[in-house]
């Protein structure tokens, strides 16, 4: 009888340990998804203005000599 109780106790402890480990794993996965989402959002917000700046600089580099600049005073 003592052997059966100790076996059941060991199974209960192992089940609790595995449940805690699974919860930590789910929390880690949720954290990683949030970090990835945040980085993607920041990356997108920076990519758009950088693309505009890069395009403008390319145009100036290619056609800089032929652009007419009007200065009004």
C-alpha positions in Angstrom: 0.0 0.0 0.0 2.9 2.4 0.8 4.4 1.6 -2.5 1.2 2.5 -4.3 0.9 5.8 -2.4 4.5 6.7 -3.1 4.0 5.9 -6.8 0.9 8.0 -7.0 2.7 10.8 -5.2 5.6 10.7 -7.6 3.2 10.8 -10.6 1.4 13.8 -9.2 4.7 15.6 -8.6 5.8 14.8 -12.1 2.5 15.9 -13.6 2.8 19.2 -11.7 6.3 19.7 -12.9 5.4 19.0 -16.5 2.4 21.4 -16.3 4.7 24.2 -14.9 7.2 23.5 -17.7 4.5 23.6 -20.3 3.2 26.9 -18.9 6.7 28.4 -19.0 7.1 27.2 -22.6 3.8 28.8 -23.7 4.8 32.1 -22.0 8.2 32.1 -23.7 6.5 31.5 -27.1 4.0 34.3 -26.5 6.9 36.6 -25.6 8.8 35.7 -28.7 5.7 36.3 -30.9 5.3 39.7 -29.3 8.9 40.6 -29.8 8.8 39.5 -33.4 5.6 41.5 -34.0 7.2 44.6 -32.4 10.3 44.4 -34.4 8.3 43.9 -37.7 6.3 46.9 -36.9 9.3 49.1 -36.1 11.1 47.8 -39.2 8.1 48.6 -41.4 7.8 52.1 -39.9 11.5 52.8 -40.6 11.6 51.2 -44.0 9.0 53.5 -45.6 10.8 56.8 -44.9 14.2 55.3 -45.7 12.9 54.1 -49.1 11.7 57.6 -49.9 15.0 59.1 -48.8 16.9 56.6 -50.8 14.8 57.2 -53.9 15.3 61.0 -53.6 19.0 60.6 -53.2 19.2 58.3 -56.2 17.3 60.8 -58.3 19.6 63.6 -57.2 22.7 61.6 -57.9 21.5 60.6 -61.4 19.8 63.8 -62.5 21.5 66.3 -60.1 23.3 68.1 -62.9 20.3 68.6 -65.1 17.8 69.7 -62.3 16.9 73.3 -62.4 16.7 74.9 -59.0 14.4 77.9 -58.7 15.2 80.2 -55.8 12.7 82.9 -55.1 13.7 85.9 -53.0 
